[in-house]
Amino acid sequence: MRAPTPGNQKERLEELRDFEVLDTGPEESFDEITTLIKDLCDAPIALVSFVDQDRQWFKARCGYDYPETPIDQAICAHTILEDGILEIPDTHADARTADNPLCIEGEEPIRFYAGAPLVSDRGHSLGALCVLDTRPRELTARQRRSLSALAEQVMRLLELRRAIRNEEVLRSEMDHRVKNSLQTVASFIRIYTSRAKSPETKEALAAISRRVNAISQLHAELYNTNQTNRVRLDTYIDRVVELLRPQMPANVGIETRLARLETESRTASQIAMIVSEFAANAAKHAFPDGRKGAVRVMIEDREDGGFRLLCEDNGIGGAATTLPTEETEIASIGMRLMESAAEQIGAEVEMGAGEGGYRLELVTSPQPDAAPYRARALSAE
């Protein structure tokens, strides 16, 4: 006997398709449930079945060879009409299964069926977790409780998969919008930079541009990780440095040595600010007259859980005190930005110039939010 069509069939099928589970491959989590309920119920067959429009399809099956059956042979199509477990002790004695080919044909026809409906959070019965046997019988009370509980676990798995998928779709849309916004801001900065006359204005816009680029790379790094507020600092700073390279004079290179470590996105953002400003100041002031040189960026992990950042150049160092007043003021703004960035993450920072160039050393504590700020700026000005 073919089961009647549910009154909410249209909505039920729409949600079944929304789960995107039909015709997917085997998954260990579902297979484990069928194996467990088969053992608990001492049954030769256990299935996770979804009732489609013209078939029932098995996401997981234990003791059964076929991936699906026609809808007119689907005993689970009767289960989805029930509020709880459907148990048929003897399929030959029940009008719903007495003429079902699965129950009367073959060497070992199905003589017993018990299924718990798979009900979504929206109230739609999508299929069943069921056990079958080749002899008439009944489940114990404990077996019935186990069948209901594991059916709920099947639905929790499905709901979790759907939630993760929807979150990924939303995250992708947000990523697209953020990228577009950052690209728009970067375009405006380029336009205003091209029209600016004052060196101070151009320098200020360049600093803003570096910040926007760093934020853009941080966003990309966050999008590529499964965590929402932590990033790989080494890969992130590598991204930032690659953006800085084309902006450096031909006579100045950037070298990096970055330990593999993770940190909070807020900390990573401030470290990127420091690296960007240090490189920009070195490019502008440390290598006059086209002399060759390098900016080195090193990050190393510390045993106490913090890390150490070292930025240094091999430029003119203390001789930078001879810079004109306007350029000295611009360089001072860069230093203040670096000091401010260190303060925001509670890090200790030392900056200073010597005969071998300019050097910045920053050390974070294991808990930067609770660490006191202690900055000593050994300025060459």
ABEGO torsion letter per residue (X at the ends): XBBBBBAAAAAAAAAAAAAGABGBBBBAAAAAAAAAAAAAAGBABBBBBBBBAABBBBABBBGBABABBBAAABAAAAAAABABBBBBABAAABAAAAABAAAABEABBBABBBBBBBBBAAGBBAEBBBBBBABBBBBBAAAAAAAAAAAAAAAAAAAAAAAAAAAAAAAAAAAAAAAAAAAAAAAAAAAAAAABABAAAAAAAAAAAAAAAAAAAAAAAAAABABAABBBAAAAAAAAAAAAAAABBAABBBBBBBBBBBBBAAAAAAAAAAAAAAAAAAAAAABBGGBBBBBBBBBBBBAAGBBBBBBBBABAEAAAAABBAAAAAAAAAAAAAAAAAAAAAGBBBBBBBBAAEBBBBBBBBABAAABBBBBBBBBAX
